[in-house]
Amino acid sequence: MEFKDIIQKRRSVRVFTAEPVSDEKLRRVLEAARLAPSTKNCQAWKFVVVKDSNKRKALTQAANNQVFIDQAPIIIVAVALMPDTIMPCGVPSYAVDLAIA
């Protein structure tokens, strides 16, 4: 597949099935995030996998009741470990780094 095709077909999913995510698929997603570039290659992040229904409900409430969060079978929470690091343009580096990851 050409890169242009990948870009044109990307989407932001907000509707999920109850189908469980296999451990292998989850591992591959987390590995891709781990290998993502970051500011000065510091990779100042952690990823927390949330499968528990009650914890997903709590995350839904914490995210201004965005109900699609609770509908996903797994939530991966990206946590910035150095939230005060600012890029020369004035943007917090974690915002860019975690978006890339």
C-alpha positions in Angstrom: 0.0 0.0 0.0 1.3 3.5 -0.9 1.8 6.0 1.9 -0.7 8.3 0.2 -3.3 5.6 0.4 -2.7 5.1 4.1 -3.1 8.8 4.8 -6.3 9.0 2.8 -7.9 6.0 4.5 -7.1 7.0 8.1 -10.0 7.7 10.4 -10.8 8.4 14.0 -13.0 5.5 15.3 -15.7 6.3 17.8 -17.8 3.1 17.5 -16.5 -0.2 18.8 -17.6 -3.8 19.0 -17.4 -5.9 22.1 -15.0 -8.2 20.4 -12.0 -8.8 22.6 -8.6 -7.6 21.4 -6.1 -10.5 21.3 -2.9 -10.3 23.4 -0.9 -10.5 20.2 -2.6 -7.5 18.6 -2.3 -5.5 21.9 1.4 -6.4 22.1 2.0 -5.2 18.5 0.2 -1.9 19.1 2.2 -1.3 22.3 5.5 -2.2 20.5 4.7 0.3 17.8 4.1 3.0 20.4 7.3 2.1 22.2 9.3 2.5 19.0 7.8 5.9 18.2 10.2 8.9 18.0 10.2 11.4 20.8 11.9 14.6 21.8 15.6 13.9 22.3 14.6 10.2 22.1 13.8 10.4 25.8 10.6 8.4 25.4 9.2 10.0 28.6 6.0 8.1 28.6 4.1 5.1 29.9 1.2 3.3 28.5 -1.4 1.9 30.8 -3.8 -0.8 29.4 -7.2 -0.7 30.9 -9.5 -3.7 30.4 -11.6 -3.6 33.6 -15.1 -2.3 32.9 -15.4 -0.3 36.1 -12.1 1.5 35.4 -13.2 2.2 31.8 -16.4 3.8 33.3 -14.2 5.9 35.6 -12.1 7.0 32.6 -15.3 7.9 30.8 -16.3 10.2 33.6 -12.8 11.7 33.9 -12.9 12.5 30.1 -16.1 14.6 30.3 -18.4 11.6 29.8 -17.1 10.7 26.3 -19.2 7.5 26.1 -17.2 5.9 23.3 -14.4 5.4 25.9 -16.4 2.9 27.8 -17.6 1.1 24.7 -14.1 0.1 23.6 -13.0 -3.3 24.9 -9.5 -2.0 25.9 -8.3 1.6 26.6 -4.6 2.5 26.3 -3.9 5.5 28.5 -0.8 7.5 27.5 0.9 9.0 30.5 3.5 11.8 30.1 6.4 11.4 32.6 8.0 14.8 31.8 4.9 17.2 31.4 6.9 20.3 31.9 9.3 19.9 29.0 8.6 22.6 26.4 9.7 22.6 22.8 11.3 25.8 21.4 8.0 26.7 19.7 6.4 26.8 23.1 4.4 23.6 22.9 4.7 20.9 25.6 6.8 18.1 24.1 4.6 15.4 25.6 1.6 16.6 23.5 3.5 16.0 20.3 5.4 12.9 21.4 2.3 11.1 22.6 0.3 12.1 19.5 3.1 10.5 17.4 3.2 7.4 19.6 
